[in-house]
Amino acid sequence: MPFEFSDTEVHGLKVIEPEVFEDERGLFMETYKREAFEEAGIDVGFIQDNYSKSKANVLRGLHYQKGDATQAKVVRCSEGAIFDIAVDLRKESPTFGESLSTILSEHNKKILYVPRGFAHGFLALSDTAKVRYKVDNDYEPDKEGGIIWNDSTLAIDWPVEEPILSEKDKNWPTFEAAVERDLVF
């Protein structure tokens, strides 16, 4: 099989390690194969590929889509390294409010599967970080939500104290306020 799928302590999140073929010319690896993902229980109809490039200490997140706009994602870092985080926002989940952080990098080649109902974000750890991710639903600006990156309830151990943030990311509500206001998972 071209991938090794590992369940995590947060219900539904999976770390995926692709089989890598390397020689003196470089390397080759598959980053997505529908049949292999379906066999691992990830039966998602991805519709779009996204790409972002960030400089060191840029933090993007924690973002989510509400209601019928929720998105599942397959995330990987193709250049550099990121501290990737996913927070379970599914009220009926046994791991509601819990998060998983992992390093995704061009060196470890790990991929993270994030099911619908999660907030997601990442911090660029390298001078440049290029992130590629698949989504299974269109982005709808009016259904976007977020949680402030340094929320004390979530207690995420970010490896930076003063990240570079967009204005939007500086002003998200706390986890508790977001739950009260608009989570419908």
C-alpha positions, 0 to 999 in steps of 0.5 A: 500500500502506498500509505500508512494511516495512523489514528490519533488520540483525537477522534477522526484525525489521521496521520498519513505517511506516504511510501517514498521512493528515493534514489540519486535523482530525487524522490517520488511519492503519491500524496493522494489515492482515492482507493487507498484513502477509502480503504482507510475509511476516508471516503471523501469527495475532494473538490478543490486543491489549495496552496499557501506560502508563508514566511517564518512565524506566520500563523494562519488559523484557527479557521472553520466553516459552519453548517453545510459549508464544513470542510474535510481537509488533507493537509501537507507541507511540500516545502519547509515545515509547519506546526499544524493544529486541528481542534475537534468542534463536534459537540457529540464527539468523545474528543470535543474541544481537544486538539492535535498538533503535529509537525508537517514538513518536506522532510517527514512528508507526513500528511494530516487528514482533518474531517469535517467539524474541526478548526484548523490552523498552522504556524510556519516554522521555516523561512518559507513554508508551502502548504497544499491541501485538499477540501471537500466543500466550497469556501463560503465567506459568510459561513466562516468562523474562527477561534483566537489562536492563543485561547487559554481553554485550548491551551495549545503549546504554540512554539512561538509567543508573538506570531505574525497574524492577519487582522482577522486572525487577531480578532477571533473569539475564544473557544467558549464564545465560538461554541455559544455563538455559532458551532452547529456540528 
